[in-house]
Amino acid sequence: MGMMRNFELSAPTCPADLTHDGVVDVSDFLQIIANWDSPFGDVTGDDRTDVSDILTTIANWGVCSAGFRELPRRPAPSKPKHKSPSKPTPRK
């Protein structure tokens, strides 16, 4: 016989992130709509996908605080390369 291990599963750190990509966004909202009135889009823990799940998703919109990833940062604008002004050549 194999060995049985007992362990406790922890609660999801970001339950509104149904797509598990670290961000609560439109894709999670669409999962709620696709699973309406079933337990599969439930983020509130009441085993139903309903308006309360939509409101909870909106309230948690953005990057999850579970440390999955950070928002992409826009690179700093590069400074245009200016040629140094040319010195006028003296006239003879």
N, C-alpha and C positions, 0 to 999 in steps of 0.2 A: 504494500500500500504506500501511496505517496504521502508526503508530509503536508498537512494543512496549516496555512498561516492565517492568523487573524490580524486584520488591520482595519483601521477606520478611515473611510474616505472623507476628505475634507470638503467643505462646501466650495462651490466654484467662487473664485475671487471676483469675477465679473459676470454675473448671471445674465445680464442683458446682451452679452456678446455671444449670440447664438452661432455665429460662424467661426468662432475661436481664432480670429485673426488679430486680436488685441485692440480692436477698435469697435465701438458701437456706432454703427452708421446705417446707411440705407439698406445694405444687404441684410442686416439683422431685422430691420423693420419689415422687409419683404418676407423674411422667414416667419415672422409673426402673422402676417396676412395669409401666407400659404398654409399655415397650420391653425387657422382660426377655429375656435371652439373645440380644440383637442388639447391634450397635455403636452404636445411636442413643441409648441412655441411659448410655453409658460416661463416667464422670468420672475414672477412674484411668488411662486411656490404654492399656488392654490390648485394646481393640476388642471387649469383651464387657460386657454389663450383667449383673452378678451381685452377690453378697453384699458383695464389696469396695467396690462403688459405693455401696451403702446405708451401709456403715460410714463411708466417706469423706464422704458427704453429712451424716450425723449429726455427724461431727467438725467440719464447716464450717458448722454450723447458725447462722443469724443473718444480719446485714447483711454483705455482702461488703466486704472492706477495699479494694476498688478505687475507692472514692469515688463509687459510683453515687448513693447517697442515704443520709440519716441516718434513724435510727429516729424515728418521730413522738414529739414531746414532749407530755406531758400539761400542759395549762395550769395555772398556779398557781391554787390555790383562791381565789376572791374572798372578801374579808372582808365579812361581813354589815354592812349599813348600819344603824347604830343611831342612833336619834334621841337627841340629848342629853337627859338626864333633865330633865323640866320642873320648874321651880322651883315649889314650892307657893305658892299665892297667900296672902298674909297675911289672916287673918280679922279682921274689924272688930268 
